[in-house]
Amino acid sequence: MADDTELFLSPEYAVAVWAQRLRYSGLLISRRMVFAGLGLPSFAGGTKGFERAAPAALLQRVSSLAGNATEGPSLSEIYVVPYTAMELLLAKSVYWIIGPLFQYIAAMVLADTFQYFTHRAFHVNKWLYKHIHSMHHDIYVPFAYGAFYNHPLETIPIDGIGFPYCLYLAGLDNRQAAFFGAIWTFKTVVDHCGYDFPYNPCNIVCPNSVLFHDLHHQTWGMKYNFSVYGAFWDWIMGTRWSPHNSKAQEKYRKGKATAEAAAARARSRDQTSKPAGEIVGKSIVVRM
């Protein structure tokens, strides 16, 4: 049997890798500043402690970087000296906070760019809409399970291939990708639930998140609000329609009045066609 492989790198190892990168970068920048006559301290901090403990041969090789960028200390040489507290603090900050923040922002931008233009293409191209995307728009009143009520030819290339590839391009590892996917699955379901909950965390990245997407599901709003995560592409491309816009509110009122009138007519037909002995509304008619 093949040896088991870890799906995730241990945090300690990843922090050590970043500490090594910061040490190398700090020494390189510090020495180049000295060579340029600026004499600025290393941004990584703790360089003096490193220099006091490092072998003279290593420091000589680091100094040579100022004159020859192709030479420098090897990884094994840099690992000779234990990391300082400042190096470890910076490495942990990069690994746990700074790095993931930029990665998640990049993932959101890439995924939303991919989703916006593919989603819009499904609406612009009549064949794609009729044979594939119209299945999702069978739902005129969104509900949670409808979030993933899609045609297989839409789900597989977009959700199964394109979305994961965007996360890969953003540099997310398996753990980060799973976390990111869980967050956006939550947002997609909430956007389709039909309830505009107060203090909705999804409003942080997309103001009025539920109403924003609900407008897209109206027959008169399908040409607007194509974005799935944020709303920046709709704003840039001129396809954003605020659900609080006066024209949108008027269309909502007309649609609600039409739906209520149709429901009243349907109830009236049902009541006149019900045979004796069946339940009509909340009253029970006893069959004799």
Phi, psi and chi 1 to 4 in degrees:
 res  aa     phi    psi   chi1   chi2   chi3   chi4
   1 MET       -  146.2  -64.6  178.7   62.3      -
   2 ALA   -73.1  149.3      -      -      -      -
   3 ASP   -64.6  143.1  -65.3  -24.5      -      -
   4 ASP   -68.1  139.4  -66.8  -25.0      -      -
   5 THR  -114.3  144.3   57.3      -      -      -
   6 GLU   -76.1  136.2  -66.8 -173.0   26.7      -
   7 LEU   -77.3  -26.6  -67.4  177.9      -      -
   8 PHE  -127.0  140.3  -49.5  109.7      -      -
   9 LEU   -73.2  145.9  -65.3  175.8      -      -
  10 SER   -68.1  143.2   66.8      -      -      -
  11 PRO   -57.6  -35.9  -25.5   34.8      -      -
  12 GLU   -62.9  -41.4  -67.3   79.0    8.6      -
  13 TYR   -65.6  -44.7  175.9   81.1      -      -
  14 ALA   -63.2  -40.4      -      -      -      -
  15 VAL   -63.3  -40.7  168.5      -      -      -
  16 ALA   -63.7  -37.9      -      -      -      -
  17 VAL   -63.4  -43.4  170.5      -      -      -
  18 TRP   -67.9  -35.7  -86.8  109.1      -      -
  19 ALA   -62.9  -39.7      -      -      -      -
  20 GLN   -64.9  -41.8 -179.3  -91.1  -36.5      -
  21 ARG   -64.1  -42.0  -68.4  171.0  179.2  170.2
  22 LEU   -66.6  -39.1  -70.6  170.8      -      -
  23 ARG   -63.8  -46.8  169.9  174.4  -71.5 -178.9
  24 TYR   -61.8  -45.9 -171.4   93.1      -      -
  25 SER   -65.0  -41.5  -59.5      -      -      -
  26 GLY   -62.9  -43.3      -      -      -      -
  27 LEU   -65.7  -41.2  -71.1  169.6      -      -
  28 LEU   -62.6  -48.2  175.4   60.1      -      -
  29 ILE   -65.3  -42.4  -67.0  174.2      -      -
  30 SER   -60.3  -46.4  177.4      -      -      -
  31 ARG   -68.6  -36.0  -66.4  -60.4  176.1  176.2
  32 ARG   -70.1  -33.2  -73.7 -166.4  177.9  -86.1
  33 MET   -65.8  -41.0  -69.3  -60.6 -177.9      -
  34 VAL   -63.8  -42.8  172.0      -      -      -
  35 PHE   -62.1  -34.9  178.0   77.1      -      -
  36 ALA   -79.7   -5.0      -      -      -      -
  37 GLY    85.0   11.7      -      -      -      -
  38 LEU   -85.9  -35.1  -61.4  177.6      -      -
  39 GLY    65.1   31.0      -      -      -      -
  40 LEU   -79.6  146.8  -63.5  177.9      -      -
  41 PRO   -71.4  157.6   25.8  -34.5      -      -
  42 SER   -66.1  139.8  169.5      -      -      -
  43 PHE   -68.6  -23.1   77.0   95.4      -      -
  44 ALA   -76.7  -17.7      -      -      -      -
  45 GLY    69.5  161.8      -      -      -      -
  46 GLY    70.8    8.1      -      -      -      -
  47 THR   -67.5  -34.8  -56.4      -      -      -
  48 LYS   -62.1  -41.6  -67.1 -178.2  178.9  179.3
  49 GLY   -63.8  -36.4      -      -      -      -
  50 PHE   -65.6  -43.6  170.2   77.0      -      -
  51 GLU   -66.4  -33.5  -68.2 -178.3   -5.6      -
  52 ARG   -67.5  -32.6  -77.0 -163.1  -62.0  -92.0
  53 ALA   -95.6  -19.1      -      -      -      -
  54 ALA   -73.0  147.4      -      -      -      -
  55 PRO   -61.8  149.5  -18.1   29.4      -      -
  56 ALA   -60.9  -36.4      -      -      -      -
  57 ALA   -62.9  -37.9      -      -      -      -
  58 LEU   -67.1  -45.7  173.8   56.4      -      -
  59 LEU   -61.9  -35.1  -67.2  178.9      -      -
  60 GLN   -66.2  -38.9 -176.3  177.4    0.6      -
  61 ARG   -70.2  -37.6  -68.0 -165.7   61.9 -169.3
  62 VAL   -63.0  -42.0  171.6      -      -      -
  63 SER   -62.6  -30.2  -60.3      -      -      -
  64 SER   -67.8  -15.4   68.6      -      -      -
  65 LEU   -61.8  -30.0  -72.9  171.9      -      -
  66 ALA   -63.2  -29.0      -      -      -      -
  67 GLY  -105.4  -20.5      -      -      -      -
  68 ASN  -144.3  104.2 -172.9   -9.8      -      -
  69 ALA   -73.9   -8.3      -      -      -      -
  70 THR   -87.8   -8.7   61.7      -      -      -
  71 GLU  -116.4  155.8  -64.4 -176.6    2.8      -
  72 GLY   173.8  178.6      -      -      -      -
  73 PRO   -68.0  145.0   25.2  -34.0      -      -
  74 SER   -80.1  167.8   64.2      -      -      -
  75 LEU   -61.1  -40.9  -63.7 -178.0      -      -
  76 SER   -63.5  -36.1   59.8      -      -      -
  77 GLU   -69.3  -40.4  -70.9  174.6  -42.0      -
  78 ILE   -66.9  -30.4  -70.9 -179.2      -      -
  79 TYR   -76.5   -5.3  -85.5  119.9      -      -
  80 VAL   -59.8  -41.4  168.0      -      -      -
  81 VAL   -97.8  131.9 -177.6      -      -      -
  82 PRO   -59.4  151.0  -22.3   33.2      -      -
  83 TYR   -72.2  144.5  -62.9  114.7      -      -
  84 THR   -80.0  165.9   64.8      -      -      -
  85 ALA   -61.3  -38.0      -      -      -      -
  86 MET   -67.0  -40.8 -179.3   59.7   70.8      -
  87 GLU   -62.0  -43.7  -74.1  175.7  -36.3      -
  88 LEU   -67.3  -38.4  -70.1  176.3      -      -
  89 LEU   -63.6  -45.4  177.7   61.2      -      -
  90 LEU   -64.9  -40.1  -73.9  173.5      -      -
  91 ALA   -64.3  -42.2      -      -      -      -
  92 LYS   -65.6  -38.1  -70.2  178.5 -179.6  178.2
  93 SER   -63.8  -41.4  -60.9      -      -      -
  94 VAL   -67.3  -44.0  170.1      -      -      -
  95 TYR   -70.5  -42.8  177.0   72.1      -      -
  96 TRP   -92.6  -25.4  -69.9  109.1      -      -
  97 ILE  -123.2  -64.2  -58.1  173.9      -      -
  98 ILE   -65.3  -50.4  -59.6  174.1      -      -
  99 GLY   -59.4  -54.8      -      -      -      -
 100 PRO   -59.4  -34.6  -26.9   35.5      -      -
 101 LEU   -60.5  -48.8  177.3   62.2      -      -
 102 PHE   -67.8  -35.3  -79.2   97.2      -      -
 103 GLN   -65.8  -43.0  -74.1  176.8  -51.4      -
 104 TYR   -67.5  -37.7  -75.3  133.8      -      -
 105 ILE   -63.3  -44.6  -67.8  175.1      -      -
 106 ALA   -63.1  -40.3      -      -      -      -
 107 ALA   -63.9  -41.4      -      -      -      -
 108 MET   -65.8  -42.4 -172.3 -176.7   74.9      -
 109 VAL   -64.3  -46.3  171.1      -      -      -
 110 LEU   -64.8  -46.4  -70.4  170.0      -      -
 111 ALA   -65.6  -41.5      -      -      -      -
 112 ASP   -69.8  -34.5 -146.8   27.9      -      -
 113 THR   -62.9  -47.0  -60.2      -      -      -
 114 PHE   -62.4  -45.9  175.0   74.9      -      -
 115 GLN   -66.7  -40.7  -69.1  -82.8    3.4      -
 116 TYR   -61.6  -51.0  174.4   86.5      -      -
 117 PHE   -74.6  -32.7  -72.9  101.2      -      -
 118 THR   -71.6  -41.7   53.0      -      -      -
 119 HIS   -62.1  -44.1 -173.4 -168.2      -      -
 120 ARG   -65.4  -37.2 -173.5  171.5 -179.7  176.4
 121 ALA   -62.0  -36.1      -      -      -      -
 122 PHE   -66.8  -23.1  -85.6  112.2      -      -
 123 HIS   -91.4  -36.2  -81.0  -88.4      -      -
 124 VAL   -72.6  -42.7  172.6      -      -      -
 125 ASN   -79.9  115.2 -173.0  -68.6      -      -
 126 LYS   -63.6  -36.1  -65.8 -178.6  178.8  179.7
 127 TRP   -66.7  -45.2 -170.3   92.5      -      -
 128 LEU   -61.6  -40.4  -70.5  175.7      -      -
 129 TYR   -68.9  -46.0 -178.5   81.9      -      -
 130 LYS   -63.9  -43.4  178.9 -179.5  178.8 -179.7
 131 HIS   -95.5  -17.2  -63.6  -77.8      -      -
 132 ILE  -126.6  -64.1  -61.9  177.4      -      -
 133 HIS   -75.4  -21.7 -168.2   56.9      -      -
 134 SER   -61.5  -23.3   60.9      -      -      -
 135 MET   -59.9  -41.6  178.0  177.6  178.0      -
 136 HIS   -68.6  -34.0 -178.9   68.2      -      -
 137 HIS   -86.6    7.5  -81.6  -85.2      -      -
 138 ASP   -62.4  -20.5  -74.4  -17.4      -      -
 139 ILE   -91.2  100.9  -53.2  166.7      -      -
 140 TYR   -86.8  -27.1  -72.4  106.9      -      -
 141 VAL  -111.0  102.0 -179.8      -      -      -
 142 PRO   -58.6  143.4  -23.6   34.3      -      -
 143 PHE  -141.8  161.8   68.0  102.4      -      -
 144 ALA   -54.2  -49.1      -      -      -      -
 145 TYR   -67.0  -20.6  -71.0  115.4      -      -
 146 GLY   -69.6  -11.4      -      -      -      -
 147 ALA   -57.0  -35.5      -      -      -      -
 148 PHE  -117.9   26.9  -62.2  100.1      -      -
 149 TYR   -87.3   84.7 -177.9   70.5      -      -
 150 ASN  -130.6  161.3  -60.0  -44.9      -      -
 151 HIS   -72.3  142.9 -167.1  -76.9      -      -
 152 PRO   -55.3  -34.9  -25.9   34.1      -      -
 153 LEU   -72.5   -7.8  -67.7 -179.8      -      -
 154 GLU   -99.4  -42.2 -180.0  177.8   -4.3      -
 155 THR   -67.3  -45.6  -61.1      -      -      -
 156 ILE   -66.4  -53.6  -65.7  173.2      -      -
 157 PRO   -70.5  -31.4   23.8  -32.4      -      -
 158 ILE   -88.8  -59.0  -65.9  179.4      -      -
 159 ASP   -80.4  -30.5  -63.0  -28.9      -      -
 160 GLY   -91.1  -23.6      -      -      -      -
 161 ILE  -121.6  -55.6  -60.7  175.4      -      -
 162 GLY   -63.5  -47.6      -      -      -      -
 163 PHE   -61.5  -50.1  179.3   74.9      -      -
 164 PRO   -60.6  -33.9  -23.2   34.1      -      -
 165 TYR   -67.6  -35.4 -169.8   66.3      -      -
 166 CYS   -61.8  -40.7  -70.3      -      -      -
 167 LEU   -66.3  -35.9  -55.1 -170.0      -      -
 168 TYR   -64.5  -43.8  168.6   77.0      -      -
 169 LEU   -63.8  -30.4  -68.0  177.5      -      -
 170 ALA   -77.0   -7.4      -      -      -      -
 171 GLY    84.7   16.9      -      -      -      -
 172 LEU   -74.5  138.1  -89.2   62.1      -      -
 173 ASP   -84.9 -177.1   60.7   22.9      -      -
 174 ASN   -61.2  -42.2  -67.7  -21.5      -      -
 175 ARG   -64.9  -45.4 -175.5 -171.6  -69.7  107.7
 176 GLN   -65.5  -40.3  -68.1  171.5  -40.1      -
 177 ALA   -64.5  -39.3      -      -      -      -
 178 ALA   -64.5  -41.2      -      -      -      -
 179 PHE   -66.1  -44.9 -179.2   68.0      -      -
 180 PHE   -62.4  -44.6 -173.8   90.2      -      -
 181 GLY   -62.4  -37.8      -      -      -      -
 182 ALA   -65.0  -40.6      -      -      -      -
 183 ILE   -62.7  -45.9  -69.2  175.4      -      -
 184 TRP   -79.6  -22.5  -63.5  114.8      -      -
 185 THR   -66.6  -41.6  -61.9      -      -      -
 186 PHE   -59.4  -45.4  170.1   80.1      -      -
 187 LYS   -64.6  -42.2 -177.0 -176.4 -175.6  -59.3
 188 THR   -62.4  -42.0  -56.1      -      -      -
 189 VAL   -67.0  -44.0  170.6      -      -      -
 190 VAL   -63.0  -40.0  169.5      -      -      -
 191 ASP   -63.4  -23.6  -75.5   -6.8      -      -
 192 HIS  -104.3    4.0  -73.2   81.3      -      -
 193 CYS   -78.0  -19.7   73.7      -      -      -
 194 GLY    85.7    5.5      -      -      -      -
 195 TYR  -123.3  129.8  -67.4   92.3      -      -
 196 ASP   -95.3   86.6 -174.0   21.0      -      -
 197 PHE   -71.4  143.2  -65.2  107.3      -      -
 198 PRO   -69.8  151.8   24.8  -33.3      -      -
 199 TYR    57.4   35.8  -51.7  109.3      -      -
 200 ASN   -67.0  118.0 -179.6    0.8      -      -
 201 PRO   -64.0  -20.2   22.7  -33.1      -      -
 202 CYS   -67.0  -20.4  -59.5      -      -      -
 203 ASN   -68.7  -12.6  -67.9  -21.9      -      -
 204 ILE   -64.5  -43.1  -63.2  174.2      -      -
 205 VAL   -95.3  -20.6  -65.5      -      -      -
 206 CYS  -144.1   98.4 -179.1      -      -      -
 207 PRO   -54.0  138.1  -24.4   34.1      -      -
 208 ASN    54.7   48.0  -56.3  -55.5      -      -
 209 SER   -53.3  -49.2 -177.4      -      -      -
 210 VAL   -67.2  -47.7  174.0      -      -      -
 211 LEU   -65.0  -34.6  -62.6  176.4      -      -
 212 PHE   -58.2  -46.8  177.7   86.2      -      -
 213 HIS   -82.4  -28.9 -165.5   69.7      -      -
 214 ASP   -61.7  -36.9 -178.2   76.8      -      -
 215 LEU   -61.0  -38.4 -174.6  147.7      -      -
 216 HIS   -64.0  -27.5  174.8   74.1      -      -
 217 HIS   -85.4   -3.1  -88.3  -91.5      -      -
 218 GLN   -80.3  150.4  -54.5  -54.1  -48.3      -
 219 THR   -61.0  -28.0   54.5      -      -      -
 220 TRP   -93.6    0.5   43.3  -92.9      -      -
 221 GLY  -120.3   11.8      -      -      -      -
 222 MET   -69.3  -16.9  -70.4 -174.5 -178.1      -
 223 LYS   -91.1    9.9  -59.7  -66.1 -175.4  180.0
 224 TYR  -133.7  163.2  -58.3   91.3      -      -
 225 ASN    55.2   60.3  -61.2   -2.6      -      -
 226 PHE   -81.7  -21.0  -63.2  107.3      -      -
 227 SER   -62.6  148.8  -64.0      -      -      -
 228 VAL  -106.5  -37.1  178.1      -      -      -
 229 TYR  -105.4  -67.8  -54.1  119.8      -      -
 230 GLY   -97.9 -163.3      -      -      -      -
 231 ALA  -132.5   12.6      -      -      -      -
 232 PHE   -70.2  -33.8   55.5   89.4      -      -
 233 TRP   -71.2  -35.5  -86.0  116.0      -      -
 234 ASP   -64.1  -37.8  -82.2  -58.5      -      -
 235 TRP   -67.7  -42.6 -179.7   76.0      -      -
 236 ILE   -67.8  -41.9  -66.2  172.5      -      -
 237 MET   -89.1   -0.6  -58.2  -61.0  -67.7      -
 238 GLY    75.9   23.9      -      -      -      -
 239 THR  -110.0   12.9   55.3      -      -      -
 240 ARG   -86.6  131.1 -177.5  179.9 -177.6  -84.5
 241 TRP  -129.6  112.0 -169.0   -3.3      -      -
 242 SER   -66.0  132.5  171.7      -      -      -
 243 PRO   -66.4  -15.6   22.9  -32.9      -      -
 244 HIS   -91.1    0.3  -63.2  -60.2      -      -
 245 ASN   -61.7  143.2  179.6  -84.2      -      -
 246 SER   -60.5  -39.5   58.1      -      -      -
 247 LYS   -65.8  -40.4  -68.6 -176.2  178.7 -179.7
 248 ALA   -64.5  -42.3      -      -      -      -
 249 GLN   -63.1  -38.1  -72.5  -63.6  -50.0      -
 250 GLU   -65.3  -40.8  179.7   62.6   25.0      -
 251 LYS   -66.2  -37.5  -73.1 -176.7  176.6  -67.7
 252 TYR   -61.2  -44.3  -92.9  120.4      -      -
 253 ARG   -63.7  -42.7  -77.1 -168.6  -68.7  -91.2
 254 LYS   -64.8  -41.8  -70.2 -178.8  178.9  179.2
 255 GLY   -63.8  -40.1      -      -      -      -
 256 LYS   -65.3  -42.6 -177.9  178.7  179.8 -179.2
 257 ALA   -64.0  -41.2      -      -      -      -
 258 THR   -64.0  -42.8  -58.1      -      -      -
 259 ALA   -65.8  -40.9      -      -      -      -
 260 GLU   -66.8  -38.7  -70.9  176.7  -13.7      -
 261 ALA   -65.1  -41.6      -      -      -      -
 262 ALA   -65.2  -38.7      -      -      -      -
 263 ALA   -66.3  -38.7      -      -      -      -
 264 ALA   -64.6  -41.9      -      -      -      -
 265 ARG   -64.0  -39.3  -70.2 -166.0  -62.6  -90.5
 266 ALA   -65.9  -41.1      -      -      -      -
 267 ARG   -65.0  -37.9  -74.5 -166.2  -62.2  -92.6
 268 SER   -64.7  -42.2  177.7      -      -      -
 269 ARG   -63.9  -41.6  -72.5 -165.2  -58.4  -91.6
 270 ASP   -63.1  -41.5  -69.8  -17.4      -      -
 271 GLN   -67.7  -36.0  -70.5  174.8   -8.2      -
 272 THR   -77.4  -20.7   55.9      -      -      -
 273 SER  -100.2   -2.8   61.2      -      -      -
 274 LYS   -74.4  128.9  -69.7  -72.7 -175.9 -179.2
 275 PRO   -73.9  160.2   25.8  -32.9      -      -
 276 ALA   -61.9  144.3      -      -      -      -
 277 GLY    98.1   -5.9      -      -      -      -
 278 GLU  -102.8  161.4  -67.9 -167.8    5.9      -
 279 ILE   -79.1  125.2  -61.7  175.7      -      -
 280 VAL  -116.7  114.3  179.5      -      -      -
 281 GLY    63.3 -125.4      -      -      -      -
 282 LYS  -105.9    0.1  -69.0 -174.4  177.2  179.8
 283 SER   -96.7  149.9   62.1      -      -      -
 284 ILE  -108.7  120.2  -59.3  177.1      -      -
 285 VAL   -95.4  118.6  179.6      -      -      -
 286 VAL   -82.1  127.1  179.8      -      -      -
 287 ARG   -80.7  128.4  178.9  175.0  -65.7  163.4
 288 MET   -89.9      -  -59.8  -59.4  -66.0      -
